[in-house]
Amino acid sequence: MNQNFDILVVGGGAAGFFTAINIVEKNPKIKVAILERGAEVLGKVRVSGGGRCNVTHACFEPNELVKFYPRGEKELRGPFHQFCSGDTIEWFEKHGVELKIEEDGRMFPVSNSSQTIIDCFVKATQKLGIMVLTGQSVQSIFKKDNFWKVETQNENYIAEKLVLATGSNPKIWEMLQQQGHAVVSPVPSLFTFNIKDSRIKELPGVAAQVTVKVKDTKLVSSGPLLITHWGMSGPAILKLSAWGARILFDKNYQFTIYVNWLNDVDAEDTEKILKTLKQEHAKKAVSKKSPFDFPNRLWESLVLASNIELETKWADLSKVQLQNLVNQLTNSTFQVNGKSTFKEEFVTAGGIDLKEINFKTMESKLHENLYFAGEIVNIDAITGGFNFQNAWTSGFIVANAI
């Protein structure tokens, strides 16, 4: 038995729901179904932002917003002029969900619970008569007489238009390759660095504003760095992992990084600062108190790594020791040996080749009436609500086009 719909949306995540809801709101007569392979919908929304759902980011200028996307920067400029973060806030407010801005620009529901977003979407689909069908694992997709046919393990569905919002699903990518689409092979993005090093071994939980560089590449990133039990995390590291997703994959996650613990202070200026300290605090122990804006424990560790004894006084510092300290502060070398997934927010770089998509409509350039929304395409962002913004924007554009 074939089940007939005007539009089928494959994928019961953020992009799928947003697309379906916007389609029917614009045209209530359209018969739409969402197919989800799992037993539950909106799983990623539930765990995102530590269960609070980082809905978007308070960056309201499309030309600025695109800079947070390692893949998709150029292509998203037009779409963001159609539907940007401000439109997201307005959309959710209209649907009874108020958002708030946190200090770092991330935006969450005022309720601090991702359940609010899930309830909003589920309620909207019920009100609009959108069928949500779970346990529908897609086995094949093909076009027949101007209609799309989707076969799941227990049903056949037919629709005039097909929207794929399946995220990083290798099986769907494979089916699209059979339809002639090129897929950029997926690699992990947004991960933390595994580092075993005596300087940071006893410092889990310590954070500092830093600049990090990857040796023999152009990769560089600034921001907060967090020392963890297994190595390093925090925005500076996550940004580096996103921008360097392909490069670091090719290095098999074995590489060297340089950390400037003083962020934007260079070696020359650091040397001047230390020489001044040497004069002004001659009788004090070097290791006693961090003269910089990071915790004493980190300072003490870097002092020891510079071959300076804990009781050594500033006045007794040799030229070599002073130089060692300058190097440890501005150019600490660490060996990275593998990666760890960042929380549950697993993001991949890769997906449908962007050259094969019309970004005015999010329609396939190869097949009429085939649309894409969300992470199925080769677009991904750094952490902070940007991946969700891509889901909302692409979903809105698909709905508009349809």
DODO-172480 format. One record per residue (C-alpha): x negated, y negated, z. Coordinates in steps of 0.25 Angstrom, whole numbers, padded with zeros to 4 digits, always signed. Layout:
XYZ
...
% end
This chain:
+0000+0000+0000
-0005-0014-0004
-0003-0025+0006
-0001-0038-0002
-0005-0052+0003
-0008-0065-0004
-0021-0067+0003
-0030-0057+0011
-0040-0062+0021
-0050-0051+0024
-0057-0054+0038
-0050-0057+0051
-0060-0066+0056
-0061-0082+0057
-0062-0084+0042
-0051-0074+0039
-0041-0080+0049
-0044-0094+0046
-0042-0092+0031
-0029-0084+0032
-0023-0094+0041
-0026-0106+0032
-0021-0099+0020
-0007-0097+0026
-0007-0110+0032
-0009-0117+0019
+0001-0107+0012
+0011-0100+0021
+0017-0091+0010
+0003-0084+0008
+0003-0069+0013
-0011-0067+0020
-0017-0056+0027
-0030-0055+0035
-0037-0041+0035
-0047-0038+0046
-0055-0026+0047
-0056-0026+0062
-0045-0023+0073
-0046-0037+0077
-0047-0051+0070
-0056-0063+0073
-0067-0055+0081
-0078-0064+0077
-0069-0076+0082
-0067-0070+0095
-0082-0068+0098
-0087-0081+0092
-0093-0092+0101
-0094-0082+0113
-0079-0080+0112
-0075-0095+0111
-0075-0096+0095
-0084-0107+0090
-0074-0112+0080
-0082-0122+0073
-0093-0133+0075
-0091-0148+0077
-0098-0152+0064
-0088-0159+0056
-0097-0163+0044
-0097-0153+0033
-0111-0157+0028
-0116-0155+0042
-0108-0142+0045
-0114-0135+0033
-0128-0136+0039
-0124-0125+0049
-0123-0115+0038
-0136-0107+0034
-0128-0101+0023
-0117-0109+0017
-0121-0123+0019
-0120-0128+0005
-0107-0120+0002
-0099-0125+0015
-0101-0140+0012
-0088-0140+0003
-0080-0131+0012
-0083-0139+0025
-0078-0152+0018
-0065-0144+0017
-0064-0138+0031
-0074-0142+0041
-0075-0141+0057
-0066-0152+0059
-0055-0145+0051
-0057-0132+0059
-0055-0140+0072
-0042-0146+0066
-0037-0132+0061
-0039-0126+0074
-0032-0137+0081
-0020-0136+0072
-0020-0122+0076
-0020-0124+0091
-0034-0122+0094
-0042-0134+0099
-0058-0134+0097
-0068-0140+0106
-0083-0144+0102
-0094-0140+0111
-0107-0148+0113
-0114-0140+0102
-0103-0143+0092
-0097-0129+0092
-0082-0129+0093
-0073-0119+0101
-0058-0118+0104
-0055-0126+0117
-0051-0113+0123
-0065-0107+0122
-0059-0094+0117
-0060-0088+0103
-0047-0082+0106
-0040-0096+0103
-0045-0095+0089
-0041-0080+0087
-0027-0084+0093
-0026-0096+0083
-0029-0087+0071
-0020-0075+0075
-0009-0085+0078
-0010-0092+0065
-0010-0079+0057
+0002-0074+0064
+0010-0087+0062
+0006-0088+0047
+0009-0073+0044
-0005-0069+0041
-0007-0054+0042
-0019-0050+0050
-0022-0035+0047
-0033-0029+0056
-0041-0016+0054
-0042-0019+0039
-0056-0015+0034
-0057-0019+0019
-0062-0007+0010
-0061-0014-0003
-0058-0027-0010
-0055-0029-0025
-0047-0037-0034
-0035-0031-0043
-0026-0039-0052
-0029-0052-0046
-0027-0047-0032
-0037-0043-0021
-0035-0029-0015
-0041-0026-0001
-0041-0012+0003
-0043-0009+0018
-0044+0005+0024
-0029+0005+0026
-0023-0005+0017
-0023-0012+0004
-0021-0027+0003
-0019-0035-0010
-0020-0050-0010
-0021-0061-0021
-0032-0068-0013
-0043-0062-0004
-0050-0069+0007
-0063-0062+0013
-0066-0067+0027
-0074-0055+0032
-0086-0061+0037
-0099-0053+0037
-0093-0040+0032
-0102-0032+0023
-0091-0023+0018
-0083-0035+0012
-0096-0040+0006
-0099-0027+0000
-0085-0027-0007
-0087-0041-0012
-0100-0037-0018
-0092-0027-0025
-0084-0038-0030
-0096-0045-0036
-0099-0055-0024
-0113-0057-0019
-0116-0055-0004
-0128-0062+0003
-0132-0050+0012
-0129-0053+0026
-0139-0056+0037
-0137-0059+0052
-0137-0074+0055
-0136-0080+0069
-0145-0071+0078
-0154-0073+0089
-0169-0070+0089
-0175-0058+0096
-0189-0063+0103
-0197-0056+0113
-0207-0066+0119
-0213-0068+0133
-0210-0083+0132
-0195-0081+0132
-0193-0068+0138
-0189-0074+0152
-0181-0085+0146
-0167-0080+0142
-0157-0091+0143
-0168-0103+0141
-0164-0112+0129
-0171-0124+0122
-0169-0133+0111
-0179-0128+0100
-0184-0128+0086
-0186-0114+0080
-0193-0110+0067
-0195-0097+0060
-0209-0094+0056
-0212-0094+0040
-0198-0099+0037
-0191-0113+0037
-0181-0109+0048
-0180-0119+0059
-0169-0122+0069
-0167-0131+0081
-0158-0130+0093
-0156-0122+0106
-0164-0109+0108
-0160-0099+0118
-0169-0089+0124
-0162-0075+0126
-0166-0061+0131
-0169-0057+0117
-0175-0069+0111
-0169-0082+0106
-0155-0087+0103
-0148-0101+0103
-0144-0110+0091
-0158-0113+0087
-0161-0098+0084
-0147-0095+0079
-0148-0106+0069
-0161-0100+0064
-0155-0086+0063
-0144-0092+0054
-0153-0100+0045
-0163-0089+0044
-0153-0078+0043
-0159-0073+0030
-0174-0076+0033
-0174-0069+0046
-0167-0057+0041
-0178-0056+0030
-0188-0057+0042
-0181-0045+0048
-0179-0054+0061
-0194-0054+0064
-0200-0068+0063
-0207-0079+0071
-0201-0092+0076
-0207-0104+0082
-0199-0111+0093
-0201-0126+0097
-0196-0127+0111
-0196-0142+0110
-0187-0142+0098
-0192-0154+0090
-0204-0158+0097
-0217-0154+0089
-0230-0149+0094
-0237-0162+0093
-0227-0170+0102
-0226-0158+0111
-0241-0159+0113
-0240-0174+0116
-0229-0171+0127
-0237-0160+0133
-0250-0169+0134
-0241-0180+0141
-0236-0169+0151
-0250-0165+0153
-0254-0179+0158
-0241-0182+0165
-0239-0169+0173
-0254-0165+0174
-0252-0159+0188
-0240-0151+0185
-0239-0137+0180
-0236-0136+0165
-0226-0124+0167
-0218-0131+0178
-0207-0139+0171
-0203-0140+0156
-0206-0153+0151
-0197-0150+0139
-0182-0149+0137
-0181-0133+0140
-0181-0125+0152
-0193-0123+0161
-0194-0108+0159
-0196-0110+0144
-0207-0120+0147
-0214-0111+0157
-0214-0100+0147
-0220-0108+0136
-0230-0114+0145
-0234-0099+0149
-0234-0096+0134
-0244-0107+0132
-0254-0100+0141
-0252-0110+0152
-0251-0105+0166
-0239-0109+0175
-0247-0117+0185
-0256-0124+0174
-0254-0139+0176
-0252-0149+0164
-0266-0155+0167
-0273-0142+0165
-0267-0138+0151
-0277-0135+0141
-0276-0140+0127
-0273-0126+0122
-0262-0124+0132
-0256-0137+0129
-0256-0133+0114
-0250-0119+0117
-0239-0126+0125
-0236-0135+0113
-0235-0123+0104
-0226-0115+0113
-0217-0127+0114
-0216-0131+0100
-0220-0118+0092
-0217-0106+0100
-0218-0093+0092
-0208-0082+0094
-0207-0069+0087
-0193-0065+0083
-0190-0050+0082
-0176-0047+0078
-0162-0054+0081
-0150-0053+0089
-0135-0056+0085
-0131-0069+0091
-0119-0066+0100
-0107-0059+0093
-0108-0070+0082
-0114-0062+0071
-0116-0070+0058
-0122-0066+0045
-0128-0073+0034
-0123-0067+0021
-0110-0065+0013
-0104-0068+0000
-0113-0077-0009
-0109-0091-0008
-0111-0093-0023
-0099-0084-0025
-0089-0093-0017
-0082-0105-0021
-0083-0114-0008
-0071-0123-0012
-0062-0111-0010
-0070-0100-0004
-0066-0091-0016
-0075-0081-0022
-0081-0086-0036
-0080-0071-0041
-0066-0067-0037
-0054-0076-0037
-0045-0076-0025
-0056-0070-0016
-0060-0080-0004
-0071-0079+0007
-0070-0085+0021
-0080-0085+0032
-0093-0077+0034
-0091-0068+0022
-0098-0078+0013
-0113-0081+0015
-0111-0092+0025
-0115-0093+0039
-0118-0103+0050
-0126-0105+0063
-0118-0103+0076
-0109-0114+0081
-0095-0112+0074
-0100-0114+0060
-0097-0100+0055
-0083-0101+0059
-0082-0115+0052
-0086-0108+0039
-0075-0098+0042
-0064-0109+0044
-0069-0117+0032
-0070-0105+0022
-0056-0100+0027
-0050-0114+0025
-0055-0115+0011
-0051-0101+0007
-0037-0105+0012
-0037-0118+0005
-0041-0111-0008
-0030-0101-0007
% end
